[in-house]
Amino acid sequence: MEKIAIAQTTSSGNWSENLRKAEQFIKRAKAEKAKMIVFPEYFMNYYPEETKLLREAKEAGCAK
Protein backbone atom coordinates (compact mmCIF):
# COMPACT_ATOMS: atom_id res chain seq x y z
CA MET A 1 0.00 0.00 0.00
CA GLU A 2 1.33 3.45 -0.96
CA LYS A 3 1.57 6.22 1.63
CA ILE A 4 0.02 9.64 0.96
CA ALA A 5 0.98 12.67 3.05
CA ILE A 6 -1.43 15.52 3.68
CA ALA A 7 0.00 18.97 4.41
CA GLN A 8 -2.39 20.58 6.87
CA THR A 9 -1.30 24.19 6.55
CA THR A 10 -2.42 27.63 5.45
CA SER A 11 -1.06 30.10 2.95
CA SER A 12 1.04 32.95 4.27
CA GLY A 13 0.06 35.18 1.35
CA ASN A 14 3.71 35.32 0.30
CA TRP A 15 4.89 33.14 -2.60
CA SER A 16 8.45 32.69 -1.27
CA GLU A 17 7.27 31.82 2.24
CA ASN A 18 4.74 29.34 0.84
CA LEU A 19 7.47 27.72 -1.24
CA ARG A 20 9.70 27.39 1.84
CA LYS A 21 6.81 25.82 3.79
CA ALA A 22 6.10 23.44 0.90
CA GLU A 23 9.73 22.34 0.79
CA GLN A 24 9.60 21.52 4.51
CA PHE A 25 6.45 19.46 4.06
CA ILE A 26 7.92 17.64 1.06
CA LYS A 27 11.09 16.77 2.96
CA ARG A 28 9.06 15.42 5.86
CA ALA A 29 6.82 13.40 3.54
CA LYS A 30 9.89 11.96 1.81
CA ALA A 31 11.40 11.00 5.17
CA GLU A 32 8.12 9.24 6.00
CA LYS A 33 8.33 7.35 2.67
CA ALA A 34 5.20 8.98 1.23
CA LYS A 35 4.72 8.60 -2.53
CA MET A 36 2.47 11.65 -2.81
CA ILE A 37 1.78 14.83 -0.85
CA VAL A 38 -1.44 16.82 -0.98
CA PHE A 39 -1.58 20.55 -0.24
CA PRO A 40 -4.68 22.66 0.42
CA GLU A 41 -6.42 24.31 -2.49
CA TYR A 42 -5.01 27.82 -3.08
CA PHE A 43 -2.01 27.10 -0.84
CA MET A 44 0.44 28.73 -3.26
CA ASN A 45 -1.94 31.28 -4.79
CA TYR A 46 -3.50 32.58 -1.55
CA TYR A 47 -7.14 33.46 -1.87
CA PRO A 48 -8.23 34.74 1.53
CA GLU A 49 -11.91 34.82 2.37
CA GLU A 50 -11.58 38.47 3.44
CA THR A 51 -10.60 39.47 -0.10
CA LYS A 52 -13.66 37.72 -1.52
CA LEU A 53 -15.96 39.36 1.02
CA LEU A 54 -14.46 42.81 0.39
CA ARG A 55 -14.85 42.41 -3.38
CA GLU A 56 -18.47 41.36 -2.96
CA ALA A 57 -19.13 44.31 -0.63
CA LYS A 58 -17.62 46.72 -3.17
CA GLU A 59 -19.72 45.23 -5.96
CA ALA A 60 -22.83 45.71 -3.82
CA GLY A 61 -21.83 49.34 -3.09
CA CYS A 62 -21.26 48.67 0.62
CA ALA A 63 -17.51 49.39 0.73
CA LYS A 64 -15.04 51.77 -0.86
C-alpha positions as CSV (number, residue, x, y, z in Angstrom):
1,M,0.0,0.0,0.0
2,E,1.3,3.5,-1.0
3,K,1.6,6.2,1.6
4,I,0.0,9.6,1.0
5,A,1.0,12.7,3.1
6,I,-1.4,15.5,3.7
7,A,0.0,19.0,4.4
8,Q,-2.4,20.6,6.9
9,T,-1.3,24.2,6.5
10,T,-2.4,27.6,5.5
11,S,-1.1,30.1,3.0
12,S,1.0,33.0,4.3
13,G,0.1,35.2,1.3
14,N,3.7,35.3,0.3
15,W,4.9,33.1,-2.6
16,S,8.5,32.7,-1.3
17,E,7.3,31.8,2.2
18,N,4.7,29.3,0.8
19,L,7.5,27.7,-1.2
20,R,9.7,27.4,1.8
21,K,6.8,25.8,3.8
22,A,6.1,23.4,0.9
23,E,9.7,22.3,0.8
24,Q,9.6,21.5,4.5
25,F,6.4,19.5,4.1
26,I,7.9,17.6,1.1
27,K,11.1,16.8,3.0
28,R,9.1,15.4,5.9
29,A,6.8,13.4,3.5
30,K,9.9,12.0,1.8
31,A,11.4,11.0,5.2
32,E,8.1,9.2,6.0
33,K,8.3,7.4,2.7
34,A,5.2,9.0,1.2
35,K,4.7,8.6,-2.5
36,M,2.5,11.7,-2.8
37,I,1.8,14.8,-0.8
38,V,-1.4,16.8,-1.0
39,F,-1.6,20.6,-0.2
40,P,-4.7,22.7,0.4
41,E,-6.4,24.3,-2.5
42,Y,-5.0,27.8,-3.1
43,F,-2.0,27.1,-0.8
44,M,0.4,28.7,-3.3
45,N,-1.9,31.3,-4.8
46,Y,-3.5,32.6,-1.6
47,Y,-7.1,33.5,-1.9
48,P,-8.2,34.7,1.5
49,E,-11.9,34.8,2.4
50,E,-11.6,38.5,3.4
51,T,-10.6,39.5,-0.1
52,K,-13.7,37.7,-1.5
53,L,-16.0,39.4,1.0
54,L,-14.5,42.8,0.4
55,R,-14.8,42.4,-3.4
56,E,-18.5,41.4,-3.0
57,A,-19.1,44.3,-0.6
58,K,-17.6,46.7,-3.2
59,E,-19.7,45.2,-6.0
60,A,-22.8,45.7,-3.8
61,G,-21.8,49.3,-3.1
62,C,-21.3,48.7,0.6
63,A,-17.5,49.4,0.7
64,K,-15.0,51.8,-0.9
